[in-house]
Amino acid sequence: MGLSTHVLDTMHGAPAVGMSVALYVTDGEQATLVKRFTLNADGRTDAPLYDNHTLKVGTYRLVFDVAAYFKSRGVVLPQPNFLDRVALDFGVAHTDQHYHVPLLVSPWAYSTYRGS
């Protein structure tokens, strides 16, 4: 299946519908934008970010626009925001495997893991 992601809003106990996300390919400090997308009603993308034929060994970054999402839900955030954008850097070593990168997030905390 390649590479996929989803986001769960732990403050509201729901998928992060409408959150903006950007995917980058990284090489050291250099990051090249691959695509920007908005999460669907399940807090997921409509299709994999890469399938196993287009996914390459290397390093990647997903940047989740957390503060804008919570503001759109009516959450009053302190200024400056505690979390604005959450960037997750990760590596892909085996292109024949599925890399799923979920994010569980509130305005004050987040966690991630390699999902299945």
NUDO-455432 format. One record per residue (C-alpha): residue number from 1; residue in three letters; x, y, z. Coordinates in steps of 0.001 Angstrom, whole numbers, plus 524288, in hexadecimal, padded with zeros to 5 digits. Example, Ala and Ser with C-alpha at 12.3 -4.5 7.8 and 13.67 -1.06 7.14 Angstrom:
2
1  ALA  8300C  7EE6C  81E78
2  SER  83566  7FBDC  81BE4
% end
This chain:
116
1  MET  80000  80000  80000
2  GLY  80BAA  80955  8010A
3  LEU  80A30  81540  809C1
4  SER  7FDFF  81A22  810B1
5  THR  7FA35  822AC  81C36
6  HIS  7EE9E  8264F  82487
7  VAL  7EC16  82F97  82FD5
8  LEU  7E3B2  82DD2  83BEB
9  ASP  7DF91  839E4  8436D
10  THR  7E0F0  8354B  8517F
11  MET  7DAB0  841B3  856F5
12  HIS  7CDC8  83ED5  8503C
13  GLY  7CF2C  83011  84EED
14  ALA  7CD5A  83083  84036
15  PRO  7D4A8  83009  83347
16  ALA  7DB3D  83CF5  82FB8
17  VAL  7D235  84008  8244B
18  GLY  7D77A  84AE6  81BAB
19  MET  7E52F  84BC1  8217B
20  SER  7EF50  85088  817B4
21  VAL  7FB92  84850  81627
22  ALA  807D1  84969  80DD6
23  LEU  810C9  83E5C  809A4
24  TYR  81F3E  840CC  80711
25  VAL  82AB3  83896  802A1
26  THR  83694  83C0E  80AE2
27  ASP  8452C  83B6B  808BF
28  GLY  84C42  84030  814D3
29  GLU  84729  84DE7  81794
30  GLN  8416C  84F27  809D5
31  ALA  832BE  84C7B  808A2
32  THR  82BB3  84BF1  7FB94
33  LEU  81CEA  84D35  7FB73
34  VAL  81645  8418F  7F4F7
35  LYS  8080E  8452B  7F772
36  ARG  7FE59  84C0B  80034
37  PHE  7F16A  845C3  80387
38  THR  7E5A0  846AD  80C72
39  LEU  7E0F9  83B5D  814D0
40  ASN  7D3AB  83582  811CA
41  ALA  7C834  83205  81ABF
42  ASP  7D013  826B2  82083
43  GLY  7DBE2  82F66  8232F
44  ARG  7E30B  82870  81825
45  THR  7E72E  82ACE  80A3C
46  ASP  7DE54  825E1  7FF76
47  ALA  7E98A  81DDD  7F9AF
48  PRO  7F70A  81991  7FE3D
49  LEU  80159  8244A  7FDD4
50  TYR  80A08  81AA3  7F696
51  ASP  80755  80CD2  7F21E
52  ASN  811DB  80242  7F2F4
53  HIS  815F5  804FE  7E4E1
54  THR  818A6  81380  7E6FF
55  LEU  81D74  81352  7F52A
56  LYS  82C47  81464  7F5EF
57  VAL  835FA  8114F  800A5
58  GLY  83936  81E16  8075E
59  THR  834C6  82828  8112B
60  TYR  827F9  82F84  81164
61  ARG  820D0  839DF  81948
62  LEU  8124A  83B8C  81BC2
63  VAL  80E59  84908  820C6
64  PHE  800ED  849F2  82716
65  ASP  7FA8E  8576B  82891
66  VAL  7F5B6  854F4  83664
67  ALA  7F2C5  862CE  83B43
68  ALA  7EAEC  86688  82F29
69  TYR  7E312  859FC  83087
70  PHE  7DF9F  85C6E  83ED6
71  LYS  7DC6C  86AB2  83C22
72  SER  7D324  8662B  83160
73  ARG  7CC73  85DBA  83BB6
74  GLY  7CA4C  869B5  84448
75  VAL  7D4EC  866AE  84E2A
76  VAL  7DA80  87315  85439
77  LEU  7E937  8716F  85441
78  PRO  7F334  8796B  85BDF
79  GLN  7FBED  8827B  853FF
80  PRO  8059C  87E33  85043
81  ASN  7FFFF  87099  84E0F
82  PHE  8064A  865CC  855FB
83  LEU  805EF  85D2E  849D0
84  ASP  804EA  8639D  83C8A
85  ARG  80968  859A6  8329E
86  VAL  80DF9  84C07  8362B
87  ALA  818DE  846C1  82D94
88  LEU  81BA7  83836  82DA3
89  ASP  82861  833C5  82759
90  PHE  82956  82551  8244E
91  GLY  830E7  81BD8  81BE1
92  VAL  82C97  81180  81239
93  ALA  835E7  805EE  81182
94  HIS  82D83  7FBBD  80A7B
95  THR  824EF  7FFD2  7FF15
96  ASP  81DFF  7F2AE  7FEF7
97  GLN  817FF  7F5B8  80C4D
98  HIS  80CE4  7FEA7  8104A
99  TYR  810D1  80ACD  817D6
100  HIS  80543  810B1  81F0E
101  VAL  8081C  81D1B  826E1
102  PRO  7FCC7  820A6  82FDD
103  LEU  7FC3A  82CC9  83850
104  LEU  7F457  82DE9  844D5
105  VAL  7F37A  83C40  84866
106  SER  7ED8E  8467E  8515B
107  PRO  7F146  854E1  85243
108  TRP  7FB3A  85137  85CD3
109  ALA  800A0  843C3  8598A
110  TYR  802CD  839EE  84EB5
111  SER  807A4  82C2E  84C91
112  THR  80A99  823BB  840EC
113  TYR  80F05  81605  83DB9
114  ARG  8111C  80D54  831F4
115  GLY  8039D  807DD  82F8F
116  SER  7FF55  7FC60  82774
% end
